[in-house]
Structures are given as structure tokens and as C-alpha cells.
Amino acid sequence: MNLSVELAPKHHRGLLLANPVMTASGTFGYGTEYQHLFDIQELGAIVCKGTTLEPREGNPQPRLAETACGLLNSIGLQNIGVKAVIEEKAPIWATWRVPVIVNIAGETIDDYAKVAGALDGVAGISAIEVNIGCPNVKAGGAEFGAYPDAAARVVAAVKARTSLPVLVKLTPNTADIAEVAIAVAKAGADAICLINTLKGMAIDVARRQPLLGNITGGLSGPAIKPVALYMVYEVAGAVDVPVVGCGGITTAADAVEFIMVGASAIQVGTANLTDPSAPSDVLEGIKKFMVKEGIEDIAELIGAARH
Ligand SMILES: Cc1cc2nc3c(=O)[nH]c(=O)nc-3n(C[C@H](O)[C@H](O)[C@H](O)COP(=O)(O)O)c2cc1C
């Protein structure tokens, strides 16, 4: 059975995954934390926590709130910073079979470019995933990814500073996600990943206060799956680069739905927080589905529900 997928066919090095199951940024640490729970080397790729130029403490507590079928988070990109990723994590990743993709974030276009530049040529890093759902501090805090032109500028700046394949992770908090996808593909994205969290909030009625210390947060989990699936369907029909689906994927059946609307690979996120072996179970379930349906190559499934 062939499960392998190429996520950067237009890139000189490419990004070949042994299978389409990846972990979503911010829900799987640096991979190392999960090593003792199952064989993480069997996964298609691991995407690490969002990485910024300097270490970040993140937002005030509370930073997590459960909702009906979902989770609100306002972690605020707490992370160890790019220097520590290069010095402490990459040497471990360099010994792994599974490719590691570093998710990057920034407050300015220059931040993104500097983080991408710092990661270039570091052994153990197979690609960069650019989170364009971050507030553009110089433009009043609107997400870069809300507007096609701002999104494209981030991608062009990152591409200019790296020789690695670049995945661009879209935010659903925009008027027309296909337009943003087209703009970032034109700016050189090797693949597009979607979706990041949907902006939301919750109130603690006893305290008459927002539940989250940051007031608003990002909604993830099964609650957002139909929205994510629709957006992946839209984007896969609008661009000619591979698409990675993410948003509420908990089971192999969820993963197959995303693949059938056109995703070449999928990411498991919030599901890791309740069941750390979810990515492994999703992979096993995809294999079982393929055996049951007599499918020999995952390529037969990609986009199968589009016709
Ligand atoms: C606790 C938490 C932290 C996250 N941190 C990041 C991050 O650092 N960078 C990023 O691009 N996405 C981050 N995300 C978004 C996820 O990678 C994913 O896009 C989103 O949660 C939707 O997928 P899911 O419903 O499977 O979780 C985070 C999500 C959660 C729940």
C-alpha cells in the first residue's frame, strides 16, 4: 500500500512524507514529549510549537476553556524562541526519521523573515510552516492572514530568507479564504495548510468576566470540523499547490473526509490533548479504510469527493 505524499512538488528538495498524518502546531510540543507514548517516527511529519524570534511567556491565565465540542485557547505563542529551538531541539530532530516542520510566528514581517533566516541550513529541520494568523502589530493588530496582500508579503519575505520548503498556514478569520490562498500561492507557498483556530470567547457568568485572561481566544476541536472541511474544499479547488487539512480531526473517518475534499495530508491537533496517541490511531484507521475499500495508493483518495 502506498501512503506517501509529496507536499512540495515545486520545491527543489521537496517534502516527501511517508504518510499523510501530521501533528498540528501547539498541540504536540516539540515531539520529544510524546516519544515515550507511541512510536512517533511512524508519523508523516511533526509540526512543532509556534516559534518566535525571542522566547515568549504567553498570555495571562486562564488560557484554556472547554466549549461544546471544542476548546478555546489563548496561549499567546508561549515558546522558547528560535535560538533554543536551533540549539536544543534541532540536534534531537536530526536523529529522527520523521521530518520535523518548524511553525513560525511574528509580530512584523521582519520578525518572520528573521526567524526563517535563522532556521535555514539547520540540520533536523525539513520545512517551515508560516502561521499568518498572528496580529500585525504595525497595522493595528489585524491578522496578517486576514488580507491577501499582507499575507503575500509575509510569504514573500520568508521565501526570500529560506531554502526550505514553505507551508503557509491560513487563518479562517478572513472574508475570503480562497483569495488569501491564491495570493500566498502566487507569493511562493510550496503548500497551504488550513485552518488555524476561529476567533471566539466565553463568559464566566458568576464573575461577570470573560473566562479567558486574554478575553478572546481561538476555537478548535470537533466544533470547527465542518467549517474547516468546507474551507479545505474551497482552497483545494482554487490553488495548484498541495493542501494540508486541519481542524477538529479526531478519527480516521474525519481524516478521510479532508483527504476526499482535496487535502494531500492532514494534521491532528486538539485531539492530542485528550488522547496523545490520536495521530497513531488516525494513521492505523486510514490504513484499515484503504484495505477495506481496496485502495492501493492514497493518491486515489485525494480529492475523490470533488467530482
Ligand atoms: C493549545 C493550542 C495551541 C496552538 N498553538 C498553535 C501555534 O503555536 N501555531 C499555530 O499555527 N497553530 C496553533 N494552534 C492551532 C492548531 O495547530 C490547529 O490549527 C487548530 O487547533 C485547529 O485544529 P484542531 O481542531 O485539530 O485542533 C494551537 C491550537 C491549540 C489548541
The ligand as an ORCA input file, in Angstrom:
! r2SCAN-3c Opt
* xyz 0 1
  C      -3.405     24.758     22.695
  C      -3.233     25.100     21.241
  C      -2.077     25.760     20.833
  C      -1.899     26.090     19.475
  N      -0.742     26.714     19.077
  C      -0.537     26.983     17.752
  C       0.689     27.579     17.305
  O       1.599     27.845     18.087
  N       0.807     27.849     15.968
  C      -0.180     27.546     15.059
  O      -0.010     27.799     13.870
  N      -1.335     26.961     15.462
  C      -1.525     26.683     16.772
  N      -2.704     26.083     17.178
  C      -3.730     25.765     16.166
  C      -3.686     24.290     15.762
  O      -2.431     23.939     15.212
  C      -4.803     23.977     14.744
  O      -4.611     24.732     13.579
  C      -6.196     24.273     15.283
  O      -6.271     23.985     16.657
  C      -7.306     23.513     14.542
  O      -7.092     22.129     14.568
  P      -7.724     21.156     15.705
  O      -9.175     21.470     15.787
  O      -7.411     19.774     15.242
  O      -7.002     21.499     16.987
  C      -2.905     25.755     18.530
  C      -4.068     25.095     18.971
  C      -4.242     24.763     20.294
  C      -5.489     24.051     20.715
*
